[in-house]
Amino acid sequence: SAGAMTGRVCVVTGATAGIGKETALALARIGATVVIVARDAAKSARTVDAIEKAVPGATVDVVLADFASLDAVRDAATEIGKRYRAIHVLVNNAGVANKARLESADGFELTFAVNHLARFLFTRGLLPLLRAGTPSRIVTVASVAERHAPIDFDDLQSEKKYKGFLVYGKSKLANILFT
């Protein structure tokens, strides 16, 4: 209901499109302060404008971070800590799916790096703020793709074998196990 989240800070990653954008909008509609974490400044600005148009008086903040870089993930968590004393909801939504094997800035297979390693590091970085916001919640967006992709610890970086859907599924299974 309207106002149910007034005074609550909700962080949503990957909030410029799809599930993330709809989640940010829904949280704004019920009064939350929404912190959008995204890599694209222009898309972020358009998302803020759309939310503010749909929800007059909404409080929407942006932290820019490319989850393909673990340094950027650390910096984003630090920046949120400078701006807020507590977080009440973290929605881990940012993700990628690649047809070909690519590597992150840190040399990890990109899908696994963005979809799992970055989420893990970001969540860990925000745990003190989440504890300060108790009762708080962490929501990690996953997929049924995990059902078809066991984690092969002998090829965690998908160097021996790369199939986009399976690598994506493996990252989603890692999300579920982490959560």
C-alpha positions as a Markdown table, in Angstrom:
| # | Residue | x | y | z |
|---|---|---|---|---|
| 1 | Ser | 0.0 | 0.0 | 0.0 |
| 2 | Ala | 1.0 | 3.6 | -0.5 |
| 3 | Gly | 3.5 | 4.7 | 2.1 |
| 4 | Ala | 4.2 | 1.2 | 3.4 |
| 5 | Met | 8.0 | 1.7 | 2.7 |
| 6 | Thr | 8.3 | 5.4 | 3.7 |
| 7 | Gly | 11.6 | 5.9 | 5.5 |
| 8 | Arg | 13.1 | 2.7 | 4.0 |
| 9 | Val | 16.1 | 2.7 | 1.7 |
| 10 | Cys | 15.9 | 0.1 | -1.1 |
| 11 | Val | 18.9 | -0.5 | -3.4 |
| 12 | Val | 18.2 | -2.1 | -6.8 |
| 13 | Thr | 20.9 | -3.1 | -9.1 |
| 14 | Gly | 20.3 | -3.3 | -12.9 |
| 15 | Ala | 17.4 | -0.9 | -12.4 |
| 16 | Thr | 17.3 | 0.8 | -15.8 |
| 17 | Ala | 15.3 | -1.8 | -17.7 |
| 18 | Gly | 13.1 | -4.9 | -17.2 |
| 19 | Ile | 12.6 | -6.5 | -13.8 |
| 20 | Gly | 15.0 | -4.0 | -12.1 |
| 21 | Lys | 13.2 | -1.0 | -13.5 |
| 22 | Glu | 9.8 | -2.3 | -12.5 |
| 23 | Thr | 11.0 | -3.2 | -9.1 |
| 24 | Ala | 12.4 | 0.3 | -8.5 |
| 25 | Leu | 9.1 | 1.8 | -9.7 |
| 26 | Ala | 7.0 | -0.4 | -7.5 |
| 27 | Leu | 9.2 | 0.4 | -4.4 |
| 28 | Ala | 8.9 | 4.2 | -5.2 |
| 29 | Arg | 5.1 | 3.8 | -5.4 |
| 30 | Ile | 5.0 | 2.5 | -1.9 |
| 31 | Gly | 7.2 | 5.3 | -0.5 |
| 32 | Ala | 10.7 | 3.9 | -0.5 |
| 33 | Thr | 13.8 | 5.8 | -1.1 |
| 34 | Val | 15.1 | 4.0 | -4.2 |
| 35 | Val | 18.8 | 3.8 | -4.9 |
| 36 | Ile | 19.4 | 2.7 | -8.5 |
| 37 | Val | 22.7 | 1.1 | -9.2 |
| 38 | Ala | 23.5 | 0.9 | -12.9 |
| 39 | Arg | 26.4 | 1.3 | -15.3 |
| 40 | Asp | 24.9 | 3.8 | -17.8 |
| 41 | Ala | 24.5 | 7.4 | -16.7 |
| 42 | Ala | 22.1 | 8.3 | -19.5 |
| 43 | Lys | 19.8 | 5.3 | -18.9 |
| 44 | Ser | 19.9 | 6.0 | -15.2 |
| 45 | Ala | 18.8 | 9.6 | -15.7 |
| 46 | Arg | 15.9 | 8.4 | -18.0 |
| 47 | Thr | 14.9 | 5.9 | -15.4 |
| 48 | Val | 14.9 | 8.5 | -12.6 |
| 49 | Asp | 12.8 | 10.8 | -14.8 |
| 50 | Ala | 10.3 | 8.0 | -15.6 |
| 51 | Ile | 9.9 | 7.1 | -11.9 |
| 52 | Glu | 9.6 | 10.7 | -10.8 |
| 53 | Lys | 6.9 | 11.3 | -13.6 |
| 54 | Ala | 5.0 | 8.2 | -12.5 |
| 55 | Val | 5.4 | 8.9 | -8.8 |
| 56 | Pro | 5.5 | 12.6 | -8.0 |
| 57 | Gly | 7.6 | 13.3 | -5.0 |
| 58 | Ala | 9.5 | 10.0 | -5.3 |
| 59 | Thr | 13.0 | 9.9 | -3.8 |
| 60 | Val | 15.3 | 8.3 | -6.3 |
| 61 | Asp | 19.1 | 8.3 | -6.1 |
| 62 | Val | 21.7 | 6.9 | -8.5 |
| 63 | Val | 25.1 | 5.2 | -8.0 |
| 64 | Leu | 26.9 | 4.4 | -11.1 |
| 65 | Ala | 28.9 | 1.1 | -11.2 |
| 66 | Asp | 29.8 | -1.4 | -13.9 |
| 67 | Phe | 29.6 | -4.8 | -12.3 |
| 68 | Ala | 32.1 | -6.1 | -14.8 |
| 69 | Ser | 34.7 | -4.5 | -12.5 |
| 70 | Leu | 35.1 | -5.7 | -8.9 |
| 71 | Asp | 36.8 | -2.4 | -8.0 |
| 72 | Ala | 33.6 | -0.6 | -9.3 |
| 73 | Val | 31.5 | -2.9 | -7.2 |
| 74 | Arg | 33.5 | -2.1 | -4.1 |
| 75 | Asp | 33.4 | 1.7 | -4.9 |
| 76 | Ala | 29.6 | 1.5 | -5.3 |
| 77 | Ala | 29.1 | -0.1 | -1.9 |
| 78 | Thr | 31.4 | 2.5 | -0.3 |
| 79 | Glu | 29.5 | 5.3 | -2.0 |
| 80 | Ile | 26.2 | 4.0 | -0.7 |
| 81 | Gly | 27.7 | 3.8 | 2.8 |
| 82 | Lys | 28.7 | 7.5 | 2.5 |
| 83 | Arg | 25.2 | 8.5 | 1.5 |
| 84 | Tyr | 23.1 | 6.3 | 3.8 |
| 85 | Arg | 23.3 | 5.0 | 7.4 |
| 86 | Ala | 21.1 | 2.0 | 6.8 |
| 87 | Ile | 19.6 | -0.1 | 4.0 |
| 88 | His | 16.4 | -2.0 | 4.4 |
| 89 | Val | 16.2 | -3.9 | 1.1 |
| 90 | Leu | 18.8 | -4.9 | -1.4 |
| 91 | Val | 17.6 | -6.3 | -4.8 |
| 92 | Asn | 20.4 | -8.0 | -6.6 |
| 93 | Asn | 19.1 | -7.9 | -10.2 |
| 94 | Ala | 22.0 | -6.7 | -12.5 |
| 95 | Gly | 23.1 | -9.4 | -14.9 |
| 96 | Val | 24.3 | -10.3 | -18.3 |
| 97 | Ala | 24.0 | -13.2 | -20.7 |
| 98 | Asn | 26.7 | -13.6 | -23.4 |
| 99 | Lys | 26.7 | -15.9 | -26.4 |
| 100 | Ala | 30.5 | -15.9 | -26.6 |
| 101 | Arg | 33.1 | -16.1 | -23.8 |
| 102 | Leu | 34.2 | -12.7 | -22.6 |
| 103 | Glu | 36.3 | -11.7 | -19.6 |
| 104 | Ser | 35.7 | -9.1 | -17.0 |
| 105 | Ala | 38.1 | -6.3 | -16.2 |
| 106 | Asp | 39.5 | -8.6 | -13.5 |
| 107 | Gly | 40.1 | -11.5 | -15.9 |
| 108 | Phe | 37.0 | -13.6 | -14.9 |
| 109 | Glu | 34.5 | -15.1 | -17.3 |
| 110 | Leu | 32.1 | -12.1 | -17.7 |
| 111 | Thr | 28.7 | -13.7 | -17.1 |
| 112 | Phe | 29.9 | -15.4 | -13.9 |
| 113 | Ala | 31.7 | -12.3 | -12.8 |
| 114 | Val | 28.8 | -9.9 | -13.3 |
| 115 | Asn | 25.9 | -12.3 | -12.3 |
| 116 | His | 27.6 | -13.9 | -9.3 |
| 117 | Leu | 30.9 | -12.5 | -8.2 |
| 118 | Ala | 29.8 | -8.9 | -8.3 |
| 119 | Arg | 26.5 | -9.7 | -6.5 |
| 120 | Phe | 28.4 | -11.6 | -3.8 |
| 121 | Leu | 31.0 | -8.8 | -3.3 |
| 122 | Phe | 28.3 | -6.0 | -3.4 |
| 123 | Thr | 26.1 | -7.8 | -0.8 |
| 124 | Arg | 29.1 | -8.4 | 1.5 |
| 125 | Gly | 30.0 | -4.7 | 1.2 |
| 126 | Leu | 26.5 | -3.7 | 2.1 |
| 127 | Leu | 26.1 | -6.1 | 5.1 |
| 128 | Pro | 26.9 | -3.5 | 7.7 |
| 129 | Leu | 24.2 | -1.2 | 6.3 |
| 130 | Leu | 21.7 | -4.0 | 6.0 |
| 131 | Arg | 22.4 | -5.0 | 9.6 |
| 132 | Ala | 21.8 | -1.3 | 10.6 |
| 133 | Gly | 18.5 | -1.5 | 8.7 |
| 134 | Thr | 17.3 | -4.6 | 10.5 |
| 135 | Pro | 14.8 | -6.0 | 9.8 |
| 136 | Ser | 16.2 | -5.9 | 6.3 |
| 137 | Arg | 15.9 | -8.1 | 3.2 |
| 138 | Ile | 18.2 | -9.3 | 0.4 |
| 139 | Val | 16.4 | -10.4 | -2.7 |
| 140 | Thr | 18.5 | -12.1 | -5.4 |
| 141 | Val | 16.9 | -12.4 | -8.8 |
| 142 | Ala | 17.6 | -15.8 | -10.3 |
| 143 | Ser | 16.2 | -18.0 | -13.1 |
| 144 | Val | 15.0 | -21.4 | -13.9 |
| 145 | Ala | 18.1 | -21.7 | -16.1 |
| 146 | Glu | 19.9 | -23.0 | -13.0 |
| 147 | Arg | 18.1 | -26.3 | -13.4 |
| 148 | His | 20.1 | -27.1 | -16.5 |
| 149 | Ala | 23.6 | -26.0 | -15.4 |
| 150 | Pro | 25.5 | -27.7 | -12.7 |
| 151 | Ile | 28.6 | -25.9 | -11.5 |
| 152 | Asp | 31.8 | -27.6 | -12.9 |
| 153 | Phe | 34.5 | -26.6 | -10.5 |
| 154 | Asp | 37.1 | -28.0 | -12.8 |
| 155 | Asp | 36.0 | -25.4 | -15.4 |
| 156 | Leu | 34.6 | -22.6 | -13.2 |
| 157 | Gln | 35.7 | -19.9 | -15.7 |
| 158 | Ser | 34.3 | -21.8 | -18.7 |
| 159 | Glu | 37.7 | -21.9 | -20.4 |
| 160 | Lys | 37.4 | -25.5 | -21.6 |
| 161 | Lys | 33.8 | -25.4 | -22.7 |
| 162 | Tyr | 31.5 | -22.4 | -23.3 |
| 163 | Lys | 27.8 | -22.5 | -24.0 |
| 164 | Gly | 26.1 | -19.2 | -23.3 |
| 165 | Phe | 22.9 | -20.6 | -21.8 |
| 166 | Leu | 24.7 | -23.1 | -19.6 |
| 167 | Val | 27.2 | -20.5 | -18.4 |
| 168 | Tyr | 24.2 | -18.2 | -17.6 |
| 169 | Gly | 22.5 | -21.0 | -15.8 |
| 170 | Lys | 25.6 | -21.8 | -13.8 |
| 171 | Ser | 25.8 | -18.1 | -12.6 |
| 172 | Lys | 22.1 | -18.3 | -11.6 |
| 173 | Leu | 22.7 | -21.6 | -9.6 |
| 174 | Ala | 25.6 | -19.8 | -7.9 |
| 175 | Asn | 23.1 | -17.0 | -7.0 |
| 176 | Ile | 20.7 | -19.4 | -5.5 |
| 177 | Leu | 23.4 | -21.2 | -3.5 |
| 178 | Phe | 24.8 | -17.9 | -2.2 |
| 179 | Thr | 21.3 | -16.7 | -1.2 |
